[in-house]
């Protein structure tokens, strides 16, 4: 199933790039096909798609959708040769990708005219992420038998 999802998401990544810039589909598709064998080529496919997004200055909706496809592709391509039982697309990974994509889309729509906002935004995201992870952490004390 993981190999099927890696193949499907790789082809979806190539299709997303084809919608943005058709002639750049060829290198992305070559990297996707090579990524079925070598995982580093999967990273090259995603970086090529990212370069197309950055070069053409696409909208936040297109960038978010392509980013979700790229995330799915990397999650599945990285675990194609993993041991049996490794499942890359769990509910937390999918929910995290969706939540952060929605947050990035919402942040891109807000009219911010503060000069320091681009500097503060990554710091705020890291602090919020740390706060969220800290809240989800297991705080039960380790069991130690009394001697």
Rosetta blueprint (number, residue, H / E / L):
1 X L
2 X H
3 X H
4 X H
5 X H
6 X H
7 X H
8 X H
9 X H
10 X H
11 X H
12 X H
13 X H
14 X H
15 X H
16 X H
17 X H
18 X H
19 X H
20 X H
21 X L
22 X H
23 X H
24 X H
25 X H
26 X H
27 X H
28 X H
29 X H
30 X H
31 X H
32 X H
33 X H
34 X H
35 X H
36 X L
37 X L
38 X L
39 X H
40 X H
41 X H
42 X H
43 X H
44 X H
45 X H
46 X H
47 X H
48 X H
49 X H
50 X H
51 X H
52 X H
53 X H
54 X H
55 X H
56 X H
57 X L
58 X L
59 X L
60 X H
61 X H
62 X H
63 X H
64 X H
65 X H
66 X H
67 X H
68 X H
69 X H
70 X H
71 X H
72 X H
73 X H
74 X H
75 X H
76 X H
77 X H
78 X H
79 X L
80 X L
81 X L
82 X L
83 X L
84 X L
85 X L
86 X L
87 X L
88 X L
89 X L
90 X L
91 X H
92 X H
93 X H
94 X H
95 X H
96 X H
97 X H
98 X H
99 X H
100 X H
101 X H
102 X H
103 X H
104 X H
105 X H
106 X H
107 X H
108 X H
109 X H
110 X L
111 X L
112 X L
113 X L
114 X L
115 X L
116 X L
117 X H
118 X H
119 X H
120 X H
121 X H
122 X H
123 X H
124 X H
125 X H
126 X H
127 X H
128 X H
129 X H
130 X H
131 X H
132 X H
133 X H
134 X H
135 X H
136 X H
137 X L
138 X L
139 X L
140 X L
141 X L
142 X L
143 X L
144 X L
145 X L
146 X L
147 X L
